[in-house]
């Protein structure tokens, strides 16, 4: 397994954030796409577009498999702050330092939710 930052995904996330296409407060377990959502997205948009929703890729896997793409951050419409937090935490626990830094850098661009 060779996990590396996926520049197309990181750039896509940054572009969406720049366009204010993000959700500040969500539960990632509810917001992340289901397998059916993923399959529908791939059928409609293709593998290259699918990959842009992930911060990293496993270069030992085929480009046209879900196993290739790691650390999702959005719902195929917007970036979720909770998705970036989940990616950062998982990357940190698995010692993927460059992915952790990428998620952290993107998190700095998304405002925190307002206190209730």
C-alpha positions, 0 to 999 in steps of 0.5 A: 500500500502506497498512500500519497496526497491526491493533488486533484482532490486537495485542489478541488477541496480548496476551490470549493472552500474558496467558493463558500461551498462548505458545511461548517457543522455536520455529523460526518457519519450522516453526511458522508456518501453511501455506497449507493451514492458513490456508485451513482456518482461514478456512473454519472461523472466517472472515476476522475471526478470521483477521485477529486473528492478524496485527499489521498490515493493508494497508488498500488490500486487501480485508478478505476476502483474505490480502493484507490481513493482515501480520506473523503471530505465531502458529499459530492456537492460541498466540503464538510468540515466534519469530513476534514476533521475525520480525515485529519484524525484518521491520517494522524492515527495511521501516520500519514503525515502529509495527508494529515497536514493537507487536511489541517491546511484545508480546515484552517480555511473553513470557519468554525461553527458559531457557538450556540 
